[in-house]
Amino acid sequence: MVDLFEIMATTRAMRRLKSDPVPDALVRKVLEAGVCAPSGGNYQKWRFLVVKDMAVKQAVQKLYKRAYDEVIGPRYAGSAPPPGSDPARYARQHAAVEYLTDHFHEAPVWIVVCQEDGTAAPSRSSGASVYPAVQNMLLAARALGLGSTLTTRHMMFAAEADAAFGLPEGVHSYAILPLGYPMGKFGPVGRGRLEDVVFADRWGVPYPG
Ligand SMILES: Cc1cc2nc3c(=O)[nH]c(=O)nc-3n(C[C@H](O)[C@H](O)[C@H](O)COP(=O)(O)O)c2cc1C
């Protein structure tokens, strides 16, 4: 078992996945890590859909691709590399994003993270009750040698996607985690400097620690 800090430092978005099946026992371990997460009031309104049905995945991939063509692709083409990246690395990220877009449905398993919101619209605070579970699952997948990526782009067509998943009234999807064995290797994440994002006591005051 790799050290937790090592796992965190190497849990990159793994967008190129093999179509080889993932054993159900591993999917279960990932899900068990998910439900270890905290949720507001410990209400655990999260619900997880494990999707292997190609027809369902294809229906949602079409929406995912449409969002790429209309919004995400042009945005990538016109933006600068983020902190900790550089033009070459950013170009590789863009290529991987495009690859996942075209091959989304080929990931052998999707974990669709949903929540029973009832009459409340999905919001910042409702999201805060499911994304800790998402990160736990990403870390667990990494620890098991599985690749994944937190994806939310389908939410640009949320109603259509939720209908494709057969979600009942009051249940919304918050993320799709495509899961599979990675084609490439895990490697260090690229991020900006701590000094640029941490302040002491008041906004803008350098943190000396
Ligand atoms: C809220 C959120 C939504 C994201 N949605 C998508 C997505 O729809 N498709 C995708 O390929 N990556 C998506 N990502 C992954 C990010 O692009 C990725 O985490 C970021 O580029 C860092 O990648 P790295 O860990 O490989 O450095 C999302 C990440 C977050 C946190």
The ligand as an SDF file (V2000), in Angstrom:
LIG
                    3D

 31 33  0  0  0  0  0  0  0  0999 V2000
  -15.3310   20.4830  -10.6350 C   0  0  0  0  0  0  0  0  0  0  0  0
  -14.4980   19.7480  -11.6430 C   0  0  0  0  0  0  0  0  0  0  0  0
  -15.0550   19.3880  -12.8570 C   0  0  0  0  0  0  0  0  0  0  0  0
  -14.3030   18.7210  -13.8050 C   0  0  0  0  0  0  0  0  0  0  0  0
  -14.8880   18.3220  -14.9740 N   0  0  0  0  0  0  0  0  0  0  0  0
  -14.1450   17.6820  -15.9020 C   0  0  0  0  0  0  0  0  0  0  0  0
  -14.7550   17.1940  -17.0860 C   0  0  0  0  0  0  0  0  0  0  0  0
  -15.9590   17.3240  -17.3100 O   0  0  0  0  0  0  0  0  0  0  0  0
  -13.9650   16.5790  -17.9880 N   0  0  0  0  0  0  0  0  0  0  0  0
  -12.6300   16.3790  -17.7800 C   0  0  0  0  0  0  0  0  0  0  0  0
  -11.9620   15.7970  -18.6420 O   0  0  0  0  0  0  0  0  0  0  0  0
  -12.0370   16.7940  -16.6410 N   0  0  0  0  0  0  0  0  0  0  0  0
  -12.7640   17.4190  -15.7050 C   0  0  0  0  0  0  0  0  0  0  0  0
  -12.1870   17.8080  -14.5220 N   0  0  0  0  0  0  0  0  0  0  0  0
  -10.7820   17.4550  -14.2640 C   0  0  0  0  0  0  0  0  0  0  0  0
   -9.8610   18.6580  -14.2610 C   0  0  0  0  0  0  0  0  0  0  0  0
   -9.7060   19.1710  -15.5450 O   0  0  0  0  0  0  0  0  0  0  0  0
   -8.5420   18.1780  -13.6580 C   0  0  0  0  0  0  0  0  0  0  0  0
   -8.7750   17.8120  -12.3440 O   0  0  0  0  0  0  0  0  0  0  0  0
   -7.4800   19.2420  -13.7120 C   0  0  0  0  0  0  0  0  0  0  0  0
   -7.1750   19.5560  -15.0400 O   0  0  0  0  0  0  0  0  0  0  0  0
   -6.2090   18.7720  -13.0140 C   0  0  0  0  0  0  0  0  0  0  0  0
   -5.7340   17.6330  -13.6400 O   0  0  0  0  0  0  0  0  0  0  0  0
   -4.4900   16.8280  -13.0710 P   0  0  0  0  0  0  0  0  0  0  0  0
   -4.8920   16.3300  -11.7130 O   0  0  0  0  0  0  0  0  0  0  0  0
   -4.2650   15.7160  -14.0470 O   0  0  0  0  0  0  0  0  0  0  0  0
   -3.3580   17.7850  -12.9740 O   0  0  0  0  0  0  0  0  0  0  0  0
  -12.9440   18.4260  -13.5410 C   0  0  0  0  0  0  0  0  0  0  0  0
  -12.4010   18.7380  -12.2920 C   0  0  0  0  0  0  0  0  0  0  0  0
  -13.1700   19.3670  -11.3470 C   0  0  0  0  0  0  0  0  0  0  0  0
  -12.5600   19.6760   -9.9880 C   0  0  0  0  0  0  0  0  0  0  0  0
  1  2  1  0
  2  3  1  0
  2 30  2  0
  3  4  2  0
  4  5  1  0
  4 28  1  0
  5  6  2  0
  6  7  1  0
  6 13  1  0
  7  8  2  0
  7  9  1  0
  9 10  1  0
 10 11  2  0
 10 12  1  0
 12 13  2  0
 13 14  1  0
 14 15  1  0
 14 28  1  0
 15 16  1  0
 16 17  1  0
 16 18  1  0
 18 19  1  0
 18 20  1  0
 20 21  1  0
 20 22  1  0
 22 23  1  0
 23 24  1  0
 24 25  2  0
 24 26  1  0
 24 27  1  0
 28 29  2  0
 29 30  1  0
 30 31  1  0
M  END
$$$$
